[in-house]
Amino acid sequence: MTTQMLTYLFVGLSFALYIGIAVWSRAGSTKDFYVAGGGVHPVVNGMATAADWMSAASFISMAGIISFVGFDGSVYLLGWTGGYVLLALLLAPYLRKFGRFTVPDFIGERYYSKTARIVAVVCLIFVSFTYVAGQMRGVGIVFSRFLEVEVNTGVVIGMAIVFMYAVLGGMKGITYTQVAQYCVLIFAYMVPAIFISLMITGNPIPQLGFGAEVLDAKGLGSGVSVLEKLDGVLMDLGFGAYTQGSKSTIDMFAITAALMFGTAGLPHVLVRFFTVPKVSDARLSAGYALVFIAILYTTAPAVAAFARLNLVDTVQDTAYADAPAWFGNWEKTGLIAWQDKNNDGVMQYSAGAALSPTKPIFTDQKGIHGERLLKNEPSASANEVYIDRDIMVLANPEIANLPGWVIALVAAGGVAAALSTAAGLLLVISSSISHDLLKQTLMPNISDKQELLFARIAAAVAVCVAGLFGIYPPAFVAQVVAFAFGLAAASLFPAILLGIFSKRVNKEGAITGMLVGLIFTFSYIAYFKFYAPELNNSVNWLLGISPEGIGFLGMLMNIAAALVVSMMTAPPPTDVQDLVDDIRIPTGAGVAHEH
């Protein structure tokens, strides 16, 4: 069976499984739709949380960005995993004890204000739609290559699948679908990593292969480690050393902090802790999720290094006529390109932009060597090869010439990673609109059945908007997701943290803080990424902090504004202060506290 047929088979079977689970576990009430009935086992919830968390950014793009930037990419590993420790210790058990459906629910009641609830909904929608843009872009990339359709068509297919199980099943359907998706994505990530680790180092454990010696032509140790070889190869081609960073210390710290605090403020992750029966189960869920996530996150640096080594070995100084099949396959998608600058028919891969503008603009014509011709002007650098970072994990099995079933498995895993997170995000968007905006604010008299209908309509609309973001993405996947974390850190995280641990912060302080954090962070990102991208460099950044890390500064501004305004206005009512004490008291932990 051909690789193409295997891909159709694997992806088709996984789709059938997801939709079948959604039909089997479809939501019959708002409690089922919002929190899966509140009876999910901690291990199951931990696995579902891991799938919800490990998005296209984790599966497709994280190793891709590490592969290209080396040491600087470690911020994603540190920030995203550190955030889960913070989540488990500071937020998950207290939110579960509060016993509500959504994050705006907590903020609305803790800050005794419909305005605070609405501001939280606005923050949540900003964060979630920014995040979901990366997922739909990931879906499009997977489909464009493995189902041989245009990227935009791939996005539309992904929209249809998410619509089926998110709108029908709600949180109940999504939870059990995400368990299946976790199994698919982790198997799909680990199998090629083990294969390639064996091929390059002889060690079947990628985490150990990452620090092992590269095998020579006879299959013996060469005396040179993977990282030493990668440093040497890249420096010979004019790149910086893989193991040395180029970012400033302050920017590295800010990005790591923004990702970490953003993790603890992400609404689609926080809502997962409302689905377990007891407070103690919330903490257990976070622990299990961290274990399940660590399997992929400790493997990603090895995958990144192996992929970059294989890429250089198969591309550099290779005649295009002799190029391996994978290069032509990905060239068809528009995510890799070659421009023969010196007319020698040989691919030269080195430092510097290959094209001007940097992304390829293809014509319908073929060059004398059979390559797709470009409208782009040649850049000043000697580099002739453009490679989209987001293809590295997906193309890795093909570059390493692994069996067709492994390539098909990776396609199914990439789709599972993107769809699992997209579904979780779309659910929190729909629940915030139907529950917090309509039921709790604008239309308090609607019935449970009407609320469920509005939730499904909101989910359907959100799917369509998410698709548009996928078709017109603002950046590559990991970068888009980093912005979502910055927005979450600057807006929702401080309101939740202060709501749990400070009795003095009142509604005026919380509302001011959320607006200050959100407006500042969003404006900074929009300015440098969309309005004046030519100024997006360390010389012009505030305190040397990039748009990816500015959420940390936005978070500090949020906290400062909330505390100052709270001190200048009346304290919260006594019953709210008692509520804060009650959330933190361990007595009776194990039973959800209802209000």
N, C-alpha and C positions, 0 to 999 in steps of 0.2 A: 504494500500500500504506500502511495506517495506521501511525502511530508504534508502536501496541501490537503489531501484527503484525511490524513490523521488529525490535522488541525481542525478541519470542519467537524470531525467526529468528537474530538475532545471538548471543543468549545460548545458544540451542540448539546452533548450529554450534560455538561455543567449547567447550561441554561435550563435544560429540561428539569434538572435536579432542583435548581433554585426556584423555578416557577411552581414545581410540584410541592415543595415545602411551603411556599406562600399560600397555595390553595388549601393544603392540609391544615395550616395553622392560621387561617385568616381571622382577622379581628372581628369580634361580634359586639364589642362595647368600646367606649372611649378609654377605659382602663387597659383593655387589651391593646388598643391602637397606640396609646401613649407609653405605657410601661410594661407591656406584655403580661398584664394581669398581676404583676408584682410577685411572681412565684418562681423566678428563674434560679436554678442552682448556681452557686458561686463558680464552679469549674466551667460550666456552660457559659455563664456570663463573662468569665475571664477570657474564654476563647472568642466569644462574640465581640468583646471589647477590643481584643487584639486585632481582629479582622476589621473592625470599625476604624481602628487607629492606623493600621498599616495600609495606607492608601496607595494610589499610583505613585505618590512621591516616595514612599518607602520602598515599594517593589521595583518600580521602573527607574525613578530619577535619582534616588539618594546615592546608590552606587555609581550612577552615571556622573553625578557632579563630583563625587570623591575621586573618580577615575581621572577627571580632567584637572581638578584643582589640588588634589593630593591633601596635604596636611590641613589646608583651610576648610576642607569639607568635613572635618571632624566636629565642627560646631553642630551639625545636624544630629550626629550620634549622641553627643553629650547633652544637648538641649532637650531632645525628644525623649530620651530615656530618663534623664534627671527629672523631667516634669512628672513622670509617673510616680516617682518616690514622693515628690511633693504632694501629688494628688492623693496618694494612699494615706499619708500622714495627716494632712491638714484639711482636706475637703470631703472626701468620699463618705466617711462614716457620719459626719455631721449633717450633710445634705440628706442622707438616707433617713436619719432620725427625724428630720423635719417632715418627711413623708409627703412630698408633693409630686406633681407630674413633670414640671419643667423648671429651668433656671430662672426665667422671668417670674414664675410663680413664687419662687423663694425670694427674689428681690422685691417683688410687689408686696408680699406680706411682711417681710422683715423691715422694709422701709415704709410700711403702712401708707402706700401711695400708688394710685393708678398711673400717675405720671412716671414714677420710677419704673413701673412695670412696662410702660410703653417705650421708655428710653432703652430698657433692657432688650425689648423685642427688636428695636431698631439696630442696636449693637449686634445682636445675635444674627440678624439678617445680613448685615454687612460682612461679618466674619464668615458665615456659612456660605454665602454666594461667592466670596473670594476663594474660599477653600474648594468649593465644588467645581470652580473653573478648572483647577488643576486635574481633578478626577476625570472630567469629560474630555479634556485634552489627552489624558492618558488612554482613555477608551479609544479615541480616534486614532492614536498612534498604533495601538495593538491591532485594530481592525484594518488599518490602511496597509499594513504589511502582511498579516497572516490570512486575512480574508480577501486580500487584493481588491480593496475598494478605496475610494478617496477618503481622506481623513474626515471630511465633513459628513460623508455617508456613514462612516464608522460611529461618529458621535450620535447620529440619529438612531442607529441600531441600538446603541447603548441606552439612549433615552427610552426606547420602547421596552427594553428588558426591565430597567429600573421601574418604569411606570407600572408594569405588571405586578411586581411583588411588593413594592413600597406602598402603592396606593391601595392595593387589595389587602395585604397582610398587616400593615402598620408595624409597630414595634414587635408584636408577637411573631409575625412572619419574618421580619428582618432579623430578629435574634437567631432563630434556628437556621435561616439562610446563611447568616454570617458564620455560624459554626462550620457549615459545609464549605464556605468560601475560605475560611482559615485553613482547613485541611488541604484544600486544593492549592492555595497560594504558597503555603510553607513547603509542601512537597515539591511544587514547581520551582521554588527558589533553591532548595537544598540539593536536589538531584544533579542539575548541571554544575553546581558549585563543587560537589564531591567529585564528579567526573573530571573537571578541569584541574582541581587540586591534585588529583592522582596523576594527570598527564604532565603537569608542570613540576611538581615536587615529589611525587610518589607517596604523598601522605593523603589518606582519604578524608581527613578532618580539615575542612577549609580554614578554621580558626588557627590550627597548628601549621597548616601549609603556608599561611600568610607569613610566618616567620622562619620557614624552612629554606633549605638550599634549592636552587633551580637545578633540575636534572640536565646533564649534558646529552649529546647525541647518542651515547651508549647506554643511557638510562642510569648513569651514576651521578653522585653528588658533584657539582661543579665547584664547590667552595665559595659560591657567591649566593647571597640570600636574595629572595624575591625583591625586597625593597632596594637592596644595593644595585641589582641589575636594572631595576626600573629607573633609579636615579641616574645611572650611567647612560642608559639608552636615551632618556629624555633630554639630558644635558647635551648629548652629542647632536641632538636635533634642534638645539637652541631653546628648549623649554627650561623653566626653572626646575630645581631639584624637587622630586615628588614629596620628599619628607620634610621640606622646609616651607613655611608659610609666607605669604606676602601681605596678609592683613595686619593692621596694627593691633596691639594688645587690647586697647579699649574697644575696638570694633568687634574683635573675637569675643570678648566678654559680653558686650551688649547683645550680639546675635544669639549667643548661647543662652543668656538670661531671657531674652524675648521668646525664644523657642520653649524654654523650660516653663516660664510663668504662663505662656500662652497655652501650653499643653493643659495646665491646671485650670484654664478658663474656657476650654473648648466646649461648647454646649452639647455637641453630639457625643462627646466622651462622658461628660458629667451626667447626662440623662441615663446612661447605662446603669448607674448606681442606684437609680430609683426602681430598677426592675427586680431586685433581690428581696427575699422575704424579711431579712433582719438586718439590723445595723452592723453586727459583726460580719455578716456576709458581704457587706460593701467593702470592708477592708480586705477580706479574703479575696474578693473578686479582683481588686487592684493588684494584689500579690500574684495571683495566677496570671493575670494579663501581662505583668512585667516578665514573668518566666517565658510565656509564649512569644512575647515580642523579642526577648533577648536572643532567641534562636536565630531570627533573621538579622537582628542588628549586630550581633557579633560576627555574622558571616559576611555582611556587606563590605567591610574593608578588604577582605580577601577577594571577593568577586570583583571589586573595583580595580584592584591591582592586576589580577589575572586578565581582566578584559583589556586593560590598556596595553599590557605586554603583548597579548595576542593580536591586538589591532595594529600595533607598530610592525610586528613580525610579518603580517600578511599584506600590509599596504605599502610600506616604505620601499621605494626602488623596485616596485613591481610593475611590469608592463601592463597597461590597461587590457590589452588583448589576452593576457594570462591571468587577469584578476579572478579571484575565486567567485563562485556563484552568488555568495551572500552579498557582495558589493553591488552587483547588478540588481538583485532583489530589492535592496533598500534604496537604491538609486531611483527605482520606479515610484517609490513613495514620496520622493522629494526631500527625504531626511538625510541624504548623503549626496555629495556631488564632487565631480572632478573637473577642473579647468586646466587644460594643457597649456601652460604659460610659455614653455620653451619649445613646444612642438616636437618633443622627442618620443611621445607615446608612453612615457614612464611616469608613474605617480610619485610625486615628491611631497612627503608629509613632514612638515616642520612647524616651528613656532610662527605665529602671526596669522592674521585673518586671511583666508583664502580668497574671499570675494568682496566686492564693493557694489551695493550694500552687502552686509555680512550674510544674510539669508539668501539661498539660491532662488532665482526667478527663471524657471525653465521655459524653453521654447519647445515646439513640436518637432524639431529637427534633430538629427543625429550627426555627430562629428565623424571625421574620417576613421577614427578608431572604434566607433560604435557607441561613444558616450553621449549622454543627453546634453545638448548644447544649452548654454545659459545666456540670458540677457544681461547678466551682471558684468560690470567692468572688472578686469583683473585688479587685484589689490597690489600694493607696493611690495608685499612680502613674497618670499620664494615658495611659500606653502601653496599647494595646488588642491588640497583635499578639504572639503567642508564636511564636518560630522556633527549631527545633532546629538547633544549629550544624552537626550532621553532614549536613544536607541541602544545604549551600551549593554544593558542587562538583557534586553530582548534579542539583540543580535549575537550576544556572547556564545550561545550554543552553536550557532551557524558558523561563527568565526573559528571556533574550536573544532568544527567538523564533527559534531556529536550526532548520534542517530536521530532520525526524523521524529520518533516518538517523544524525545526530550524537547525538541523544538516546539512540537505541538503542545506539550505539557506547559512550557513557559508561556505560550500564548494564552492558554486557559488560566494560568496563574495571574498574568498581568490583568486580564479582564476581571477576574475575581477580586483582586486588590482594589481596582478602581471602582467597581460597582458596589462593593461592600461599604466603602466610605461614602460614596455618592448617596446611597440609600439612607444611611444614617443621618447625613446632613439634610437631605430633603425632608426627612421625618421631623427633625427639630424645627425646620422652617415652617412646615405645615402645622405642627402642634402649637408653635408660638402664635401663629395667626389665628387658628381656630379656638384654642383654649385661652390664651392670654389676651389677645386683642379683641376677640368677639365675645366669648363666654364670660370672661372675667371683667371686661371693660365696656364694650359697646352694646352687646346683646345678651345681658345676663339671664334673660328668661327663656332662651332656647333650650330645647330638650336634649337629652343625651344622644338621641338618634340624629337630630339636626346638627349637633356639634360634630358627630362622626362624619356626616355628609360634607360639612364645611372643611373638615380636616383633609378629606380625600380630594376635594376640589382644590384646596390650597397646595396639596402635594402635586397634583397634576400641573398646575400653573408653574410651580417651582421647577418641575422637570423640564418644562419648555424653556424657562429662563436659563436654567443650568446648561441646556443644550446650546443656547446662543453664546454663553461664556466659553463653552468648549470649542465652538466654531471660530470665535474671535478672541483667543486667549491673549492676555497682556504680557506673558513671558513663558519661559519653559517651566515644567511642572513644579520642580522643587522650589523655584523662586516664588511662584504664585502662592504656594502653600506657606512659605515663610512669611509672606505678608499677612496671611490670615492669622498666623500665630501672633504676630506683632499687634494686630487689631484686637485679638482676644486678650492679650496681656494688658493692653492699655485701657480696655473698656470694662470687660466683665470680671476678670480675676480680682481686681482690688475691691469691687463691690461685694463679691462673695466672701473674700477673706475678711474684710472689715465687718461684714454682716455677721460673721460667726464669732469673731474674736474681740469686737469692740462694741460695748453697750452704748457708747457716747455718740457714735456716728449716726446722724439722722437722715431724713429723706432729702433735705436740702443739700447736705454734703454729698450724699451718694449720687444724686442726679447731676450736680455740678461736676463731680469727679468723672463720671462716665462720659459726659459730654466733652469735657476738656481733653480727656485721654483719647477719645475716638476722633474728635475733630483735628487735634494736633497730629496724630499718627497718620490718619488718612490723608491729610493735606500734604504732609511731608513726603509720603510715598507717591502720591499723585503728581506732586511737583517734579520730583526727580525722575520718575518713570514715564510720565506722559507729557507733562507740560514743557519741561526743559531737560530732556535726557542727555543733551550734550554737556550739561553741568554736573552730571552724576559721577563725581569723583571725590576723593578724600580731601581735596583742597577746599571744596565748597560745602562739604557735609558739616552739620552742626556738631561741634566737639569731636569731629572725626568719626562720627557714627553713621553707617550706611543705612539706606531705607530698610534693609532686612533686619537691622538691629534697633531701629528707632522706637519700636514698641516698648522696649525697656525704659527709655526716657519718658515715653507717654504714660507708662504705668506709674512711675515716680511722681509725675505731675498730677495724675489722677488721685493718688493717695494723699499728696500734699493739699490739693484743692478740697478733697472730702474732709480732711481733718480740720483745716482752717475754717471752712464754711460752717462745719458742725459746731466748732467752738464759739462761733459768732451768732449762732441761732439756738433756739430752744432745744433741750435734750429730747430724745424719743419718749413716748408715753411709757408709764410704768409696766404695762402689760407687754410691750415690745421688749423692754429690758429683761423682764422675766423670761420671755421666749428665748432670748439669747442665752441666758443662764441654763435654761432647760435643754437646749440643743446640745450644750457641752457637758452636761452632767452624765456620767457613765451609768448611774443607777437606772436600772430598767433597760439598759442597752441590750438589744436582742429583740425588742418589740418596737415596731415603727410608731413614732409619736404622731398622732393625728390632731389636727386643729379644725 
